[in-house]
Amino acid sequence: MIEVGRWTMEGSVIVEQFLNYLKYEKRFSEHTAKCYGADLAQFGEFLLNSCEGDGAPVDGVPLDHEQGGTATAVATQTEHKVDQFMLALDVNEARSYLAYLNERAYSKATIARKLATLRSFYKFLVKTNRCTANPLSEVRTPKQEKKLPRFLEYEEVKRLLETPPVETWLGARDRAILETLYSTGIRVSELVGLNMDDIDFLGEVVHIRGKGKKERITPISSSALQAIQHYMEFRNKRAESNGNFDLKVLFVNKHGHRLSTRSVRRKMDKYLKIAGLDPAISPHTLRHSFATHMLNNGADLRSVQELLGHQSLSTTQIYTHLTTRKLKEVYDNAHPREHLGEEGYEAGESHDGNGHM
């Protein structure tokens, strides 16, 4: 049960139906659905505090708004007070919530995410005929500051990958984890979800279950496969002496159970420190590095999109800014004009009166 302030999600008919829609029809993960639920719980608390006693619905009678774009409540659908406030939301109240989030110094990215949750929620309410219009359609998302994703240079990746001690079974596991992350560009959540039979050693591919339970096949390098095979030799020996070992899971903790994403992050922090790299680097940085290096080496954008499991090409296009910047650096360092004399021309070169060389 998700709780914020004095309101809980329990009893909210429309929120429960929306979360079920996300999980069972849209195939969102349990974690993602909980994030949506937490955003809606905060929104419900805001409505309780701002609307109660001021134009609030009484005995199931919907609020009466004159503002265009109003979401009109259907009183017979729910008796939950917060549901009635949500169903009766208008664009002014929606903007008030935006101001509320700004006052509490939420980042633009967080506000954008919370507004995206509400847009999806009201789109669902309109689709299911609980509202006549989406009041969020007239609320503009705060302009985001575009930040280029961080990526590692080749030498930095090499230094990181060579850090785990492969003579021990945990070191061999960690080397295999880092190699797999960089070689395939998969998300950490996808990595910890891998099972033994997801690795095709003969075909040199990995079967990945991505966001929204979408599946894809992605190539994996021979060095990553060798690291996995080396780790599996250790892993299988330990499984023989441990009856609690989860035999289907690829990457396990010292107890033989599936690793968590948090554990992978802790391991990454440890090896970053040993390698003398920036501690702000995250496992996701290896995904950014994979995409950037692929594009730098001539891969086309559509192929990288498929390898990363991006639904939209626009998500992948951020990496073109990285590669363009890199190309510009190469151009600036190698451009002939950098080596010209003070007047801009090599000695002995001539030009006509019109400035043509």
Protein Blocks (a to p, Z undefined) as FASTA:
>chain_A
ZZehjbcfehpaklmmmmmmmmmmnopafklmmmmmmmmmmmmmmmmmmmgopapaeehi
acddfbehiacddfklpccfklmmmmmpcfklmmmmmmmmmmnopafklmmmmmmmmmmm
mmmmmmnopafbdfklmpccddddddddddddfklmmmmmmmpcckbmklmmmmmmmmmm
mmnopafklmmmpcfklpcfknopacdddehhiacdddddfklmmmmmmmmmmmmmmmmm
mmkbcfkbmbdcfkopacdfklmmmmmmmmmmmnopafkbcfklmmmmmmmmmmmnopaf
klmmmmnopablklmmmmmmmmmmmmmmmmmmmgmklmmcfkopaehiacdfkopZZ
